[in-house]
Amino acid sequence: MTKAGQLLNLTMHDGSRHFGDLPQSALWYAVRDHVGRLPGAKLIGFVTDHVTEAWIDFTYQGHTFFINDQYGHYWFFVQDTDCPDDILHTVLAHFRQLLDPEGVATT
């Protein structure tokens, strides 16, 4: 998991950047609804099989983000690998309020 203050920098095959992960401590629907609580964020897609996986897509500050659940964590991706780190920190901090409010996530 991503420690508070740290970002991952893993480039995926599609060119997006995996920049963080947090514990899967809330259901997909709660995470999807939490997007709307980030001022300026707009949900643009939500797909789930209702059993094993979900993808949540949203825009924020002119960038496109994706959240996917994997192996008990939510993985966070940004389409533009040049997205400024301060925006990535803001996104992770916002979702940390829901998923890891005690700030105990570690790498």
C-alpha positions in Angstrom: 0.0 0.0 0.0 1.1 3.6 -0.5 2.4 5.3 2.6 1.0 8.7 3.3 3.1 11.2 1.4 4.6 8.6 -1.1 3.5 8.1 -4.7 4.1 5.0 -6.8 5.5 5.6 -10.3 4.6 2.4 -12.3 3.9 2.8 -16.0 1.3 0.4 -17.2 1.1 -1.2 -20.7 -1.6 1.3 -21.7 0.7 4.2 -20.8 -1.1 5.2 -17.6 0.6 5.6 -14.3 -0.2 3.5 -11.2 0.4 6.1 -8.5 -1.1 4.6 -5.4 -3.1 2.0 -3.6 -5.2 1.9 -0.5 -6.9 -0.9 1.4 -10.2 -2.2 0.1 -12.0 -1.3 3.2 -15.3 0.0 1.6 -17.5 -1.3 -1.1 -17.2 -0.2 -4.7 -20.4 1.9 -4.5 -19.0 3.9 -1.6 -15.8 4.6 -3.4 -17.8 5.6 -6.6 -20.0 7.9 -4.5 -16.9 9.4 -2.8 -15.7 10.7 -6.1 -18.5 13.3 -6.0 -17.2 14.6 -2.7 -13.9 15.7 -4.3 -14.7 19.3 -5.4 -14.4 19.5 -9.1 -14.3 15.7 -9.7 -16.7 14.2 -12.2 -17.6 10.5 -12.4 -17.3 9.4 -16.1 -17.6 5.7 -15.8 -18.4 2.8 -13.5 -18.3 -0.9 -14.4 -18.5 -3.9 -12.1 -19.3 -7.6 -12.4 -20.9 -7.3 -8.9 -18.7 -10.1 -7.7 -14.9 -9.7 -8.1 -14.0 -6.4 -9.7 -14.9 -2.8 -10.4 -13.5 0.1 -12.4 -14.3 3.6 -11.4 -13.3 6.4 -13.9 -13.4 10.1 -13.2 -11.9 13.4 -14.2 -10.3 15.9 -11.8 -8.3 19.1 -12.6 -8.3 18.2 -16.3 -6.9 14.7 -15.8 -8.5 11.3 -16.2 -8.2 8.8 -13.3 -9.1 5.2 -12.9 -9.6 3.1 -9.7 -9.6 -0.7 -9.8 -9.8 -3.2 -7.0 -7.0 -5.8 -6.9 -6.0 -8.3 -4.2 -7.7 -6.5 -1.4 -6.7 -3.0 -2.4 -7.9 -0.2 -4.6 -5.3 0.7 -7.2 -5.2 4.3 -8.5 -4.2 5.2 -12.0 -3.9 8.5 -13.9 -4.0 8.5 -17.7 -1.4 11.3 -18.1 1.9 10.2 -16.7 2.9 13.9 -16.5 0.0 14.8 -14.1 1.5 16.9 -11.3 2.3 15.1 -8.1 0.3 17.7 -6.0 -2.9 16.6 -7.9 -2.1 12.9 -7.3 -1.5 13.6 -3.6 -4.9 15.4 -3.4 -6.7 12.4 -5.0 -5.0 9.9 -2.7 -5.7 12.1 0.4 -9.3 12.4 -0.6 -9.8 8.6 -0.9 -7.7 7.9 2.2 -10.4 9.7 4.2 -12.8 6.9 3.2 -10.5 3.9 2.9 -7.7 4.5 5.5 -8.9 7.3 7.9 -6.3 6.3 10.5 -3.5 6.6 8.0 -2.1 3.2 8.7 -1.5 2.1 5.1 2.1 1.0 4.5 4.1 0.0 1.5 
